[in-house]
Amino acid sequence: MKNQWRIVLGLVLTLIIVIFASLNNQQVAINFGVTAIKAPLIIVIIGSAFIGAVVIALVATSSHMKQTKQIKELREQQLTDDASVEQRIAERKAELEREYANKAVEMQQTANQTGRSTNASFGEQHSSNSSESE
């Protein structure tokens, strides 16, 4: 919809320029500094409008190309940043898995030692209870 309005506006402005130029068809002198020519005013008006359109198109194209280049660079940077983040996540995950495995081993060793102490004290209690009952 936005582009349709631009086209309509461009056509309306072109029509206004053509009508204005056709109403001014007398001969005028154009001085280029080193030379001077005589041409109909209609040619001068339409030529000036055309040169203005070319300048605007060149400026817009230059700006668009700069933006396209910047977008490309930012996308490449995003890809490298994403890869870096993924690598850091993988490293942190591996570190946490190692810590978890170490804690599990420590807990199991602690449980085994506690179980042996409990079994040893249970064995002592059991043997003292058996001697008392005899």
KAWO-V649169 format. One line per field, one symbol per residue. ss: DSSP state (2 for helix, 1 for strand, 0 for the rest). A space follows every 10 residues. Layout:
ss: ???
//
This chain:
ss: 0222222222 2222222222 2220001111 1000011111 2222222222 2222222222 2222222222 2222222222 2222222222 2222222222 2222222222 2222222222 2222222222 2220
//
